[in-house]
């Protein structure tokens, strides 16, 4: 499976593809590196996101998961940049339990691009399964906060 690793403000990240479609984003550095056009584009879009220039990703994605997980991940992708929804709000939309939404968030194979960090608890941040845990989630949410430009 072709993989490409790079440094980011939240640590080392690796993107992976199968058959020209992005299938995962993981924390850490992959041993073997491939510079496919899709992986370079994913890296470049992620860097632009971290630099504050990109608000929506445009990459072919196929996250491996159940039908339910994919419904949750689709709902995540509909949350606009800079906004959040609670686990309960997504659960209500999908007619399920907030806990089930949280489990699907934790199983997201393409975090950041599929923005599970935008799902929060009704009384705080909730959880985050990505590298750095809640510190990373808070960093990503802070990155998306409106900035005052003078």
N, C-alpha and C positions, 0 to 999 in steps of 0.2 A: 504494500500500500504506500503510495507516494506521500511523504510528509515533509513539511518545512517548518523549522523553528526560528524564532526571533525573540529579541528582548522587547519588553513592554514596561510601562509604568507599574504594572501589577505582577511583574515577574516574567520568567521565560514561558512562552506559549508555543504550542505546536498545532498546526492545522494539517488535516489529513483528507485525502480524497480517494474516491473509488470511481472509476469509469467517468472521470470528468465532472464529478459532483462532490461537493464538500460534505463530509460525513462526521467530522469531529473537530473539536478544539479542546486541547488538553493543556494543563499546566506542566511544565518541564520541557526538557530538551530531548528530541528524538536522536537516536544514534545515527540512523541513515537519513540523509537529506536529499530531497528532489526539488528542483526549481521548475516545476511545471507552470504553465501560464496561469492556471486557476489558483494554485497555491501562492504564487507571487501576487496575484490580484487580491486574494483574501488577506495576505499580509499587509499589502499597501492600504486596503480599505480599513483594516484594524488600526494601523498606524495613524491614518487620517482621522479615525474616530477618537483615538487617544489624544490627538493634537487639537481636537475640537472643530475639525473641518467637515466631518461626515456625521450625518444624523440618521441615515437609513442605509443599510447594507443592500447591495444588489449582487447576490451570489446564488448560484444554483445549490440548493440544499436538499438532502434527504436524510433526516435524522432517523436512526433506527429505533423504533419503539412501537408500542401497542397503538391501536386505534385511539384509545382514550388519551394516551400520552401525546399523540400527535394533535388531538383537539386542543389540549392545554397549550402545547407549543404554538399552535396557530393563534390562539387567543393572546399569548405573550407577544407575538409579532405584531398584533394590532394595537398594542399600547404605544402611543407616540413617545418619541424622544423627550426626555425631561419630565415625563409623567409616571405615576405609579398606580397600581391597582392592588387591592388586598386579595389574599387567598380566598376570602369569602365572596368578594365581588366576582371573581372568575368562577368560583364554584356555583354561585347563583346563576350565572350566565349559562353554564354547562349542565345545570341541574344535577349537581353532585355535592360531595362534602369537601370542605376546605382542606382537610387532611389529605384527601386524594390529590388535590391540586398541588399541595406541598410535596407529595411523593413524586409526582410527575416533574415538578421543578427540579428536584434533586437528581432525576434521571436524565436531564437534558444533556445530550451529547455535544451540543454546539452552543455553549454559553456565550454570552456577550452578543453574538450575532443573533441568536434566539434569546432575547433579553430577559432571562429569568430573574435578573437583579431588580427588575421593575415590579416584581411581585413582593409585597410586604405584608406583615401581619397587621391586624387592626390596631394593635397597641405597640407597634415598634417595627423593627427591621424584619423580624422572622429569622429564617435560616439562610444559609448559602453553602452550597457544596463545592464551590470553586476554590482554587488555591487561595490561602490567606483567609478563608471563611468570611466572617462578617466585616473584617477590615476591607477586604476586596469589594464586597457588596457596597459598603459605604463609599469607597473610592469611586466606584462606577456611578453611583447615584449623584455624588458631588460633581463629577465630571460633567454630568448632564444638567446641572443647575444653571439657570440663566446667569450670565455674567454682566456686570455693569461695565459699559465701555464709555470712557469719557473722551 
